[in-house]
Every structure is written in C-alpha cells, then in structure tokens.
Amino acid sequence: MILKKREKVISVICLATVVAATLYNLILEPAYKKWSVVNEEINAKKLLLEKSRALLRKKEVLQKDLTRLQSATANYGNIEQYAAKVLWQLEKLSQKVEGVQITSFTPLPVKDEKDYQILEIQVNFDSSINGLVKFVYNLTKTGYLLNIERLQIDNNFDTPAVLKNQVLVSTVFMTSGEKK
C-alpha cells in the first residue's frame, strides 16, 4: 500500500501526538508531581527548622518562664486549690470593675498533659461595654497566667446598655517540678 504525501504527514503528526501524549502522561506529569511534593516537604522542613532555631535562641527565656510557671503554681498543693484561688481572683476582678456582675462560674474538666494540667473556666457575666473592656484587660494582667480562649457577647434587648457575656478562661497548673 502506497501512502500519499498528505497521508504520510498526517500519520507522522498522529504518531508524534501519541508519543508526546504518552511521554507527558507517563514521564513528565508524574515527575512534576513528585517534584512538587518533594518541594513542599522541603519548604515544610525549612519552616520547622526556622521555628526550632527561633525556639533555641529563646531557650534561656523559655527556661526562665518554665521555672516561673513552676514556682507560681508550686505554692498550691493541687489543682483544686489552684482552681479555687483562680475563681476567687476572678470574683475579685469583677468586683473591682464597675458595671460587671458575674452570674455564674462553670469549671470545665481538667485536661491532663504530660507535665501540666489545663484548667478551663466558663464565666458568664453582665456588663456595660466599658466594664467588659476593663474586665478583659484586668483578666489578662493577673498573676495567674489566665488566657482568654473564647469571648461571646450577646445583646440584651430589654436593656440595651447591659451586655450578656460569656468568656472561656484557661490557665496552666504545673504538675511536677521536674525539668526535662
């Protein structure tokens, strides 16, 4: 069978297209995907290395903070005594700020970690906007390492000047004085 010149060109183009598609699908695309995955892994490891270097540079400061945390909670025999002291401090803070009325405290179950415990307390209170701001500010400035995890503000339609607030406060209690 004798092919005409036009048919030969079409056959060569089709054959070249099949070879190019096969080359792309079997070699180039998998290689590019593998290269992309490896590149992402390298970038993630670089980021982890930078974070580790930053922590290493702050090692002495972090060690001092750990020692301070351990000594701050060492005065309290157990988590229950520490929780009572934190609740007392929250009540005292609310009394200092004008326009804040705590309606309830709800201590949540203690979360146990390796060398410390996390105590979370849900505090419901009514306040004016100024009282809310002062209370939250004072909350973060206590010596009990309190951290605000969540703050929810609801408007009371009956009395618009009074806000119904809910704040989730957490703190850390060091369970052992040992350093790792």
N, C-alpha and C positions, 0 to 999 in steps of 0.2 A: 504494500500500500504506500503510495507516494503522497506525501503531505505537501500542500501548497505552502508558500512562504507565510501567508497570513495565518494558517493553521499552526505552523511551527512557532510563530511569535506568541500566539495565544497559548499554546502548550507550554512554552518556556515561562510565560507570565504566570500561568496557573501553578506550574511546578515550583516556581520561585515563591509564590504566595503561600503554598502549602509548607515549603521548607521554612520560610520566615515565621509563619504562624506556629509551627512545631518548635522551632528554635526559641521563640518568645515564650510559649506556654510551658515548655519542658525545662528550659535552662534559665532564661533571663528573669522571668517573673518570680520563680522560687528563690533565685539568688538575691533578687532585690528585697523580697520579703524577709529572708533570713538576715540580710544586711541591716534592714530596718529594725528588726527585733534585737539584734546584737547592739546596734547603735543606741536604742532605747535603754537596754540593760547597762551599757557603759555610762550613759548620762545619769541613770538612777544611782549607779555605784559612785559616780563623781559627786553627786549631791549628798549621798550618805557620807562620803569621805569628808566633804566640807563641813557637814554638821558635826561629825566626830571631831574634826580638828578644832572647830569652834568650842565644843564642849571641853576638849583637852586644854585649850587656852584658858577656859574658865574653871578649871579643875579646883584650884585653891578657893575660889569664891564659892563654888558649889559645895565644897567640903565644909567651909565655914557655915554655909546655910544649913547643911545637914546637921552639923553639930548644934546650931542654934535651935533647929526644929526638935532635935532630941532633948535638949535641955529644957525647952519650953514646955514640952509635954511630959517630961520626966517627973515634974512636981505632982502630977496627978497619977494616982496609983493605977487606975484602969480607965477604960473608955467611958464607962458610966459616969465616973466622977468628972472626967473631962467634958462629957456631954452636958452634965448639969451646970458646970461652970460656963460653958458656951451659951446655954439657954439663959442663964442668969445675966450674962453680958448682953445678950440680945434684948432682954427686957429692960435692962438699964439704959441701953442706947435709945430705945423707943421712948423712955421717959424723959430723956434729955432733949429730944426734938419735939418742938411744939407742933401739934396737929397730927401726931401719929398715935394711933390706937391699935395695938395688936389684938386681933380677935382669936387667933389660935396658932399653936406650935404643933407641928407633926414631925417628930423624929422618924426618919426612914431607916430601914435595916442597914446595919453597918456593913460596908464592903471590905472584906479582908484581902489585902495584898501581901506580898512577901514579907516586907519589913515594916509595914504600916497599915493603918486602917483608915478608911474614909467614912466620915460621919456626915450625913446629909440631913438638913432640917428644912422643912417647908414652913414658911412663916406667912400667915395671912394677916393683913392689917389694912386699916382705913387711914387715909391721909389726904392732905391737900397736896398739890403739885410741889410746893416748896418743901413741905415735910418729907415727901418722897425723896426728893433730891438730897436733902440733908441726911436722911436716914441711910440711904445707899452710900453716900460719901463716908459717913461715920462708920458704916459697916466694914468698908474696905480698909479703914485705918486702925482697926483694933489690933491688939497684940495676939489674937487667936488665930491668925492665918486663915481668915474667912475668905471664901471665894464665892462670888455670885454666879451660879450656874444658869439660872433662868429667872427672868423677871416678867411677870404678866400684870398688865394694868387694865382694869375694867372701869368703865364709867357707870356711875350710879345715876340713873335718870331722875330719880326722886330728888336727890340733892347733887346737882352737877359739880359743886365745889369739892365734893368728897369722892376720892378715887378708891376703888376696891383693888388692892394689890396682893399679889402672891409672889414670893421670892423663894427660890431654892438656893440655900446656902450650904456650902460644903467646907469641911476642914479636915486636916490630916492629924492623926494621932500615931506617933511613932511607938511601935510595939516592943522594940528592942533597942538597947543602947549600943549594940554591936555595930561596928563599921565593916563594910565589905571591901 
